[in-house]
Amino acid sequence: MREHTVLRIVTQLVVAPILIFALYVQFHGEYSPGGGFQAGVIFASAIVLYGLIFGVEAARRAIPPTALRIGAALGLLVFGGTGVATMLLGGNFLEYDVLLPKPEKGQHYGLIIIELGVGITVASVMIAIFYVFAGRGRHRDEDEPA
Amino acid sequence: MTVSLLLNFGLLVFLVAVALALAHWRHLFPVAMLTGLYSLLSASLFTVLNAPDVALTEAAVGAGITTVLFLATFGLTRAREKPVKSSRRLIGLALTAVTGAILVYASLDMPRFGAPDTPVQTHPLRDKYLVASQDEIHIPNTVTAVLGSYRGYDTLGEVAVVFTAGMGVLMLLGRGRRGRKQNPE
Protein backbone atom coordinates (compact mmCIF):
# COMPACT_ATOMS: atom_id res chain seq x y z
CA MET A 1 0.00 0.00 0.00
CA ARG A 2 3.01 2.33 0.05
CA GLU A 3 2.20 3.91 -3.30
CA HIS A 4 -1.40 4.90 -2.50
CA THR A 5 -0.74 8.45 -1.40
CA VAL A 6 -4.40 9.46 -1.17
CA LEU A 7 -5.31 6.50 1.02
CA ARG A 8 -2.31 7.08 3.28
CA ILE A 9 -2.97 10.78 3.75
CA VAL A 10 -6.71 10.31 4.32
CA THR A 11 -6.01 7.54 6.82
CA GLN A 12 -3.57 9.73 8.69
CA LEU A 13 -6.21 12.43 8.88
CA VAL A 14 -9.05 10.14 9.87
CA VAL A 15 -7.58 7.74 12.44
CA ALA A 16 -7.23 10.26 15.26
CA PRO A 17 -10.80 11.62 14.94
CA ILE A 18 -12.15 8.05 14.94
CA LEU A 19 -10.27 7.31 18.15
CA ILE A 20 -11.59 10.51 19.73
CA PHE A 21 -15.12 9.61 18.60
CA ALA A 22 -14.70 6.19 20.21
CA LEU A 23 -13.73 7.85 23.49
CA TYR A 24 -16.72 10.19 23.17
CA VAL A 25 -19.09 7.28 22.61
CA GLN A 26 -17.46 5.51 25.55
CA PHE A 27 -17.65 8.26 28.15
CA HIS A 28 -20.78 9.98 26.90
CA GLY A 29 -22.80 6.77 26.72
CA GLU A 30 -25.11 7.79 29.55
CA TYR A 31 -26.29 10.88 27.69
CA SER A 32 -26.09 9.95 24.03
CA PRO A 33 -26.38 6.73 22.04
CA GLY A 34 -23.61 4.26 22.52
CA GLY A 35 -21.67 2.70 25.31
CA GLY A 36 -18.80 0.38 25.92
CA PHE A 37 -19.57 -2.10 23.17
CA GLN A 38 -19.98 0.48 20.42
CA ALA A 39 -16.97 2.46 21.63
CA GLY A 40 -14.79 -0.64 21.69
CA VAL A 41 -15.75 -1.58 18.15
CA ILE A 42 -15.20 1.98 16.84
CA PHE A 43 -11.82 2.12 18.55
CA ALA A 44 -10.91 -1.22 17.01
CA SER A 45 -12.05 -0.10 13.56
CA ALA A 46 -9.61 2.83 13.72
CA ILE A 47 -6.75 0.44 14.45
CA VAL A 48 -7.98 -1.93 11.73
CA LEU A 49 -7.96 0.95 9.23
CA TYR A 50 -4.44 1.87 10.30
CA GLY A 51 -3.35 -1.73 9.92
CA LEU A 52 -4.95 -2.05 6.48
CA ILE A 53 -3.13 0.99 5.09
CA PHE A 54 0.22 0.94 6.89
CA GLY A 55 0.55 -2.79 7.40
CA VAL A 56 -0.26 -5.04 10.33
CA GLU A 57 3.33 -4.74 11.57
CA ALA A 58 2.94 -0.99 12.04
CA ALA A 59 -0.33 -1.55 13.91
CA ARG A 60 1.38 -4.22 16.05
CA ARG A 61 4.06 -1.72 16.99
CA ALA A 62 1.40 0.79 17.99
CA ILE A 63 -0.63 -1.70 20.04
CA PRO A 64 1.30 -4.89 20.79
CA PRO A 65 -0.64 -8.18 20.91
CA THR A 66 0.45 -8.78 24.50
CA ALA A 67 -1.33 -5.61 25.56
CA LEU A 68 -4.46 -6.87 23.80
CA ARG A 69 -4.43 -10.16 25.67
CA ILE A 70 -4.04 -8.32 28.95
CA GLY A 71 -6.72 -5.83 27.93
CA ALA A 72 -9.24 -8.52 27.00
CA ALA A 73 -8.95 -10.09 30.45
CA LEU A 74 -8.65 -6.76 32.25
CA GLY A 75 -11.98 -5.43 30.93
CA LEU A 76 -13.85 -8.51 32.07
CA LEU A 77 -12.08 -8.33 35.45
CA VAL A 78 -13.07 -4.66 35.85
CA PHE A 79 -16.70 -5.56 35.17
CA GLY A 80 -16.75 -8.58 37.46
CA GLY A 81 -14.60 -6.79 40.02
CA THR A 82 -17.15 -4.00 40.26
CA GLY A 83 -19.71 -6.64 41.12
CA VAL A 84 -17.47 -8.09 43.81
CA ALA A 85 -16.75 -4.59 45.13
CA THR A 86 -20.47 -3.87 45.53
CA MET A 87 -20.82 -7.16 47.40
CA LEU A 88 -17.93 -6.24 49.71
CA LEU A 89 -19.63 -2.90 50.38
CA GLY A 90 -22.75 -4.74 51.51
CA GLY A 91 -24.91 -4.69 48.40
CA ASN A 92 -25.87 -7.31 45.89
CA PHE A 93 -23.69 -8.32 42.96
CA LEU A 94 -23.53 -5.32 40.57
CA GLU A 95 -25.80 -3.21 42.81
CA TYR A 96 -24.03 0.10 42.17
CA ASP A 97 -26.11 2.01 44.73
CA VAL A 98 -23.64 1.17 47.49
CA LEU A 99 -20.54 2.44 45.68
CA LEU A 100 -21.04 6.01 46.84
CA PRO A 101 -23.10 7.59 49.65
CA LYS A 102 -25.75 8.84 47.17
CA PRO A 103 -27.38 5.89 45.35
CA GLU A 104 -27.81 7.67 42.01
CA LYS A 105 -24.19 8.85 42.10
CA GLY A 106 -23.17 5.28 42.78
CA GLN A 107 -25.23 4.09 39.81
CA HIS A 108 -23.62 6.71 37.61
CA TYR A 109 -20.06 5.84 38.58
CA GLY A 110 -20.74 2.11 38.51
CA LEU A 111 -22.08 2.39 34.97
CA ILE A 112 -19.06 4.40 33.83
CA ILE A 113 -16.71 1.80 35.30
CA ILE A 114 -18.44 -1.24 33.84
CA GLU A 115 -18.84 0.43 30.44
CA LEU A 116 -15.10 1.06 30.51
CA GLY A 117 -14.57 -2.62 31.20
CA VAL A 118 -16.85 -3.57 28.31
CA GLY A 119 -15.04 -1.16 26.00
CA ILE A 120 -11.57 -2.42 26.88
CA THR A 121 -12.52 -6.06 26.38
CA VAL A 122 -14.39 -5.50 23.11
CA ALA A 123 -11.67 -3.30 21.59
CA SER A 124 -8.92 -5.73 22.61
CA VAL A 125 -10.71 -8.80 21.29
CA MET A 126 -11.64 -7.13 17.97
CA ILE A 127 -8.09 -5.89 17.34
CA ALA A 128 -6.61 -9.23 18.37
CA ILE A 129 -8.89 -11.11 15.97
CA PHE A 130 -7.90 -8.71 13.18
CA TYR A 131 -4.21 -9.27 13.93
CA VAL A 132 -4.43 -13.04 13.72
CA PHE A 133 -6.56 -13.02 10.57
CA ALA A 134 -4.47 -10.43 8.76
CA GLY A 135 -1.18 -11.89 10.02
CA ARG A 136 -1.86 -15.25 8.36
CA GLY A 137 -1.28 -14.15 4.80
CA ARG A 138 0.61 -15.88 2.03
CA HIS A 139 3.97 -15.76 3.80
CA ARG A 140 2.69 -17.36 6.94
CA ASP A 141 5.96 -19.03 7.81
CA GLU A 142 8.40 -16.31 6.82
CA ASP A 143 7.03 -13.17 8.39
CA GLU A 144 6.07 -14.63 11.73
CA PRO A 145 8.89 -13.17 13.91
CA ALA A 146 7.44 -9.85 14.88
CA MET B 1 -44.10 11.92 7.80
CA THR B 2 -43.69 11.70 4.04
CA VAL B 3 -39.94 12.21 4.40
CA SER B 4 -39.57 9.28 6.76
CA LEU B 5 -41.89 7.23 4.56
CA LEU B 6 -39.76 8.00 1.51
CA LEU B 7 -36.59 7.26 3.48
CA ASN B 8 -37.95 3.93 4.69
CA PHE B 9 -39.15 3.00 1.24
CA GLY B 10 -35.90 3.99 -0.46
CA LEU B 11 -33.74 2.18 2.09
CA LEU B 12 -35.82 -0.98 1.82
CA VAL B 13 -35.65 -0.91 -1.98
CA PHE B 14 -31.89 -0.51 -1.78
CA LEU B 15 -31.73 -3.41 0.71
CA VAL B 16 -33.59 -5.68 -1.68
CA ALA B 17 -31.40 -4.58 -4.59
CA VAL B 18 -28.23 -5.28 -2.61
CA ALA B 19 -29.57 -8.67 -1.52
CA LEU B 20 -30.32 -9.63 -5.15
CA ALA B 21 -26.86 -8.49 -6.23
CA LEU B 22 -25.37 -10.54 -3.39
CA ALA B 23 -27.15 -13.64 -4.62
CA HIS B 24 -26.12 -12.95 -8.20
CA TRP B 25 -22.37 -12.42 -7.79
CA ARG B 26 -19.97 -15.38 -7.90
CA HIS B 27 -16.80 -13.47 -7.15
CA LEU B 28 -16.48 -13.03 -3.43
CA PHE B 29 -14.69 -9.67 -3.19
CA PRO B 30 -17.69 -7.67 -4.42
CA VAL B 31 -19.86 -9.90 -2.24
CA ALA B 32 -17.88 -8.84 0.83
CA MET B 33 -18.21 -5.19 -0.18
CA LEU B 34 -21.95 -5.58 -0.75
CA THR B 35 -22.33 -7.24 2.66
CA GLY B 36 -20.81 -4.13 4.16
CA LEU B 37 -23.20 -1.97 2.13
CA TYR B 38 -26.12 -4.10 3.34
CA SER B 39 -25.05 -3.47 6.94
CA LEU B 40 -24.73 0.24 6.30
CA LEU B 41 -28.25 0.35 4.85
CA SER B 42 -29.56 -1.62 7.85
CA ALA B 43 -27.82 0.86 10.14
CA SER B 44 -29.55 3.72 8.32
CA LEU B 45 -32.89 1.94 8.76
CA PHE B 46 -32.24 1.55 12.49
CA THR B 47 -31.49 5.26 12.67
CA VAL B 48 -34.78 6.06 10.94
CA LEU B 49 -36.50 3.77 13.48
CA ASN B 50 -34.93 5.81 16.32
CA ALA B 51 -32.60 3.04 17.46
CA PRO B 52 -29.22 4.82 17.27
CA ASP B 53 -27.55 2.45 19.74
CA VAL B 54 -28.23 -0.51 17.46
CA ALA B 55 -27.34 1.56 14.40
CA LEU B 56 -23.92 2.44 15.82
CA THR B 57 -23.19 -1.21 16.50
CA GLU B 58 -24.43 -2.35 13.10
CA ALA B 59 -22.39 0.28 11.28
CA ALA B 60 -19.17 -0.41 13.17
CA VAL B 61 -19.41 -4.21 13.36
CA GLY B 62 -21.33 -5.08 10.21
CA ALA B 63 -20.06 -2.50 7.77
CA GLY B 64 -16.60 -2.10 9.26
CA ILE B 65 -14.98 -5.01 11.02
CA THR B 66 -16.90 -7.91 9.47
CA THR B 67 -16.05 -6.72 5.96
CA VAL B 68 -12.37 -6.51 6.84
CA LEU B 69 -12.47 -9.99 8.37
CA PHE B 70 -14.14 -11.34 5.21
CA LEU B 71 -11.41 -9.78 3.08
CA ALA B 72 -8.71 -11.14 5.35
CA THR B 73 -10.28 -14.59 5.08
CA PHE B 74 -10.12 -14.42 1.29
CA GLY B 75 -6.38 -14.02 1.70
CA LEU B 76 -6.38 -17.48 3.32
CA THR B 77 -8.90 -19.21 1.06
CA ARG B 78 -9.99 -18.69 -2.53
CA ALA B 79 -12.04 -15.65 -3.45
CA ARG B 80 -14.37 -17.33 -5.92
CA GLU B 81 -17.46 -19.35 -5.22
CA LYS B 82 -17.36 -22.93 -6.48
CA PRO B 83 -19.75 -23.59 -9.36
CA VAL B 84 -22.82 -25.48 -8.15
CA LYS B 85 -24.80 -28.12 -10.03
CA SER B 86 -28.09 -26.80 -11.35
CA SER B 87 -30.12 -29.51 -9.57
CA ARG B 88 -28.68 -28.31 -6.25
CA ARG B 89 -29.51 -24.75 -7.17
CA LEU B 90 -33.15 -25.73 -7.60
CA ILE B 91 -33.19 -27.31 -4.13
CA GLY B 92 -31.66 -24.13 -2.73
CA LEU B 93 -34.21 -21.96 -4.49
CA ALA B 94 -37.07 -24.11 -3.20
CA LEU B 95 -35.71 -24.05 0.37
CA THR B 96 -35.28 -20.28 0.25
CA ALA B 97 -38.77 -19.77 -1.13
CA VAL B 98 -40.34 -22.00 1.55
CA THR B 99 -38.39 -20.34 4.37
CA GLY B 100 -39.30 -16.90 3.04
CA ALA B 101 -42.96 -17.86 2.80
CA ILE B 102 -42.93 -19.13 6.40
CA LEU B 103 -41.31 -15.90 7.60
CA VAL B 104 -43.84 -13.75 5.73
CA TYR B 105 -46.66 -15.89 7.15
CA ALA B 106 -45.23 -15.46 10.67
CA SER B 107 -44.87 -11.71 10.19
CA LEU B 108 -48.65 -11.49 9.64
CA ASP B 109 -49.03 -12.37 13.34
CA MET B 110 -46.89 -9.46 14.45
CA PRO B 111 -48.61 -6.34 15.77
CA ARG B 112 -48.99 -3.45 13.37
CA PHE B 113 -45.99 -1.11 13.21
CA GLY B 114 -46.34 1.46 15.97
CA ALA B 115 -49.51 -0.09 17.42
CA PRO B 116 -50.19 1.28 20.93
CA ASP B 117 -51.56 -1.93 22.48
CA THR B 118 -48.55 -4.22 22.08
CA PRO B 119 -46.92 -5.85 25.14
CA VAL B 120 -43.97 -3.51 24.66
CA GLN B 121 -46.24 -0.56 25.32
CA THR B 122 -48.55 -2.03 27.96
CA HIS B 123 -46.22 -4.16 30.10
CA PRO B 124 -45.53 -2.70 33.57
CA LEU B 125 -41.77 -2.94 32.96
CA ARG B 126 -42.13 -0.16 30.38
CA ASP B 127 -42.90 2.34 33.14
CA LYS B 128 -40.13 0.92 35.25
CA TYR B 129 -37.52 1.34 32.54
CA LEU B 130 -38.69 4.55 30.89
CA VAL B 131 -39.99 6.51 33.88
CA ALA B 132 -38.67 5.10 37.15
CA SER B 133 -35.14 4.72 35.81
CA GLN B 134 -34.85 8.50 35.60
CA ASP B 135 -35.29 8.69 39.39
CA GLU B 136 -33.36 5.57 40.28
CA ILE B 137 -30.37 5.96 38.01
CA HIS B 138 -30.48 9.57 36.79
CA ILE B 139 -29.20 8.75 33.34
CA PRO B 140 -30.91 10.15 30.26
CA ASN B 141 -30.01 7.22 28.01
CA THR B 142 -32.38 4.48 29.12
CA VAL B 143 -30.60 1.92 26.96
CA THR B 144 -27.42 2.33 28.97
CA ALA B 145 -29.38 2.20 32.22
CA VAL B 146 -31.12 -1.03 31.22
CA LEU B 147 -27.99 -2.69 29.84
CA GLY B 148 -25.65 -1.68 32.60
CA SER B 149 -27.79 -1.63 35.70
CA TYR B 150 -31.12 -3.47 35.43
CA ARG B 151 -29.62 -6.14 33.21
CA GLY B 152 -26.04 -5.95 34.44
CA TYR B 153 -25.79 -9.74 34.74
CA ASP B 154 -26.67 -10.19 31.07
CA THR B 155 -24.12 -7.62 29.99
CA LEU B 156 -21.46 -9.25 32.14
CA GLY B 157 -22.34 -12.52 30.45
CA GLU B 158 -22.06 -10.88 27.02
CA VAL B 159 -18.64 -9.51 27.82
CA ALA B 160 -17.62 -12.97 28.98
CA VAL B 161 -18.87 -14.36 25.66
CA VAL B 162 -16.84 -11.78 23.70
CA PHE B 163 -13.79 -12.61 25.81
CA THR B 164 -14.24 -16.36 25.37
CA ALA B 165 -14.78 -16.03 21.63
CA GLY B 166 -11.67 -13.91 21.30
CA MET B 167 -9.60 -16.38 23.29
CA GLY B 168 -10.95 -19.22 21.16
CA VAL B 169 -9.94 -17.50 17.94
CA LEU B 170 -6.51 -16.69 19.35
CA MET B 171 -6.00 -20.31 20.39
CA LEU B 172 -7.10 -21.66 17.00
CA LEU B 173 -5.36 -19.13 14.75
CA GLY B 174 -3.03 -17.27 17.06
CA ARG B 175 0.23 -18.92 16.05
CA GLY B 176 1.09 -21.31 13.26
CA ARG B 177 2.70 -24.55 14.40
CA ARG B 178 6.07 -23.39 13.11
CA GLY B 179 5.75 -19.89 14.44
CA ARG B 180 5.40 -21.14 17.97
CA LYS B 181 9.09 -21.82 18.49
CA GLN B 182 10.45 -18.75 16.75
CA ASN B 183 7.92 -16.40 18.17
CA PRO B 184 7.74 -16.52 21.97
CA GLU B 185 5.16 -13.70 22.02
Chai-1 contact restraints between the chains, C-beta under 6 A:
chainA,res_idxA,chainB,res_idxB,connection_type,confidence,min_distance_angstrom,max_distance_angstrom,comment,restraint_id
A,G29,B,T144,contact,1.0,0.0,6.0,A-B,restraint_1
A,E30,B,I139,contact,1.0,0.0,6.0,A-B,restraint_2
A,E30,B,N141,contact,1.0,0.0,6.0,A-B,restraint_3
A,E30,B,T144,contact,1.0,0.0,6.0,A-B,restraint_4
A,Y31,B,P140,contact,1.0,0.0,6.0,A-B,restraint_5
A,P33,B,P52,contact,1.0,0.0,6.0,A-B,restraint_6
A,P33,B,D53,contact,1.0,0.0,6.0,A-B,restraint_7
A,P33,B,L56,contact,1.0,0.0,6.0,A-B,restraint_8
A,G34,B,L56,contact,1.0,0.0,6.0,A-B,restraint_9
A,G35,B,T144,contact,1.0,0.0,6.0,A-B,restraint_10
A,Q38,B,L56,contact,1.0,0.0,6.0,A-B,restraint_11
A,Q38,B,T57,contact,1.0,0.0,6.0,A-B,restraint_12
A,V41,B,A60,contact,1.0,0.0,6.0,A-B,restraint_13
A,V41,B,V61,contact,1.0,0.0,6.0,A-B,restraint_14
A,I42,B,A60,contact,1.0,0.0,6.0,A-B,restraint_15
A,S45,B,A60,contact,1.0,0.0,6.0,A-B,restraint_16
A,S45,B,G64,contact,1.0,0.0,6.0,A-B,restraint_17
A,S45,B,I65,contact,1.0,0.0,6.0,A-B,restraint_18
A,V48,B,V68,contact,1.0,0.0,6.0,A-B,restraint_19
A,A72,B,F163,contact,1.0,0.0,6.0,A-B,restraint_20
A,A72,B,G166,contact,1.0,0.0,6.0,A-B,restraint_21
A,L76,B,V159,contact,1.0,0.0,6.0,A-B,restraint_22
A,L76,B,F163,contact,1.0,0.0,6.0,A-B,restraint_23
A,F79,B,L156,contact,1.0,0.0,6.0,A-B,restraint_24
A,F79,B,V159,contact,1.0,0.0,6.0,A-B,restraint_25
A,L94,B,G152,contact,1.0,0.0,6.0,A-B,restraint_26
A,E104,B,H138,contact,1.0,0.0,6.0,A-B,restraint_27
A,Q107,B,I137,contact,1.0,0.0,6.0,A-B,restraint_28
A,Q107,B,S149,contact,1.0,0.0,6.0,A-B,restraint_29
A,L111,B,G148,contact,1.0,0.0,6.0,A-B,restraint_30
A,I114,B,G148,contact,1.0,0.0,6.0,A-B,restraint_31
A,V118,B,V159,contact,1.0,0.0,6.0,A-B,restraint_32
A,T121,B,V159,contact,1.0,0.0,6.0,A-B,restraint_33
A,T121,B,V162,contact,1.0,0.0,6.0,A-B,restraint_34
A,T121,B,F163,contact,1.0,0.0,6.0,A-B,restraint_35
A,V122,B,V162,contact,1.0,0.0,6.0,A-B,restraint_36
A,V125,B,V162,contact,1.0,0.0,6.0,A-B,restraint_37
A,V125,B,G166,contact,1.0,0.0,6.0,A-B,restraint_38
A,M126,B,I65,contact,1.0,0.0,6.0,A-B,restraint_39
A,A128,B,G166,contact,1.0,0.0,6.0,A-B,restraint_40
A,A128,B,L170,contact,1.0,0.0,6.0,A-B,restraint_41
A,I129,B,V169,contact,1.0,0.0,6.0,A-B,restraint_42
A,V132,B,L173,contact,1.0,0.0,6.0,A-B,restraint_43
A,V132,B,G174,contact,1.0,0.0,6.0,A-B,restraint_44
A,F133,B,L69,contact,1.0,0.0,6.0,A-B,restraint_45
A,F133,B,A72,contact,1.0,0.0,6.0,A-B,restraint_46
A,A134,B,A72,contact,1.0,0.0,6.0,A-B,restraint_47
A,R136,B,L76,contact,1.0,0.0,6.0,A-B,restraint_48
A,G137,B,G75,contact,1.0,0.0,6.0,A-B,restraint_49
A,R140,B,G176,contact,1.0,0.0,6.0,A-B,restraint_50
A,D141,B,R178,contact,1.0,0.0,6.0,A-B,restraint_51
A,E144,B,G179,contact,1.0,0.0,6.0,A-B,restraint_52
A,E144,B,Q182,contact,1.0,0.0,6.0,A-B,restraint_53
A,E144,B,N183,contact,1.0,0.0,6.0,A-B,restraint_54
A,P145,B,Q182,contact,1.0,0.0,6.0,A-B,restraint_55
A,P145,B,N183,contact,1.0,0.0,6.0,A-B,restraint_56
